[in-house]
Amino acid sequence: MIKLFARYFSVGLLNTMIHWAFFSTLFFFFDFKQAYANLIAFCVAVTFSFFMNARWTFKSRTSLARYAAFVVFMGGLAALTGHIADKLHLPGVITLVVFSAISLITGFVYSKFIIFRN
């Protein structure tokens, strides 16, 4: 289980860099609301993460249904995190840190026991 989480964490680091780059570009340069910037950044990063984790971390097959289930669940979490941040007028960096922490744990559990279960 530790090796599996270490792989998931490694993919998560790359995912986080992708997510933060897109979020920062949309939020700081294009003046998107945090909820939208976070959701769009997540969708880009999750595509990378889904396929890398399927093949490398969980050694599982991909399918459109699995991809859709993962994107909808985690995308909802991303939108909710951004929406709460907007309502609380939190700085964008706080949104990124909070969502990264929440999605690491939630995403691993959801992936292992729901999306890529054997």
Secondary structure, DSSP 8 states (H G I E B T S, - for coil): -HHHHHHHHHHHHHHHHHHHHHHHIIIIIS---HHHHHHHHHHHHHHHHHHHIIIIIS-----HHHHHHHHHHHHHHHHHHHHHHHHHT--HHHHHHHHHHHHHHHHHHHIIIIIS--
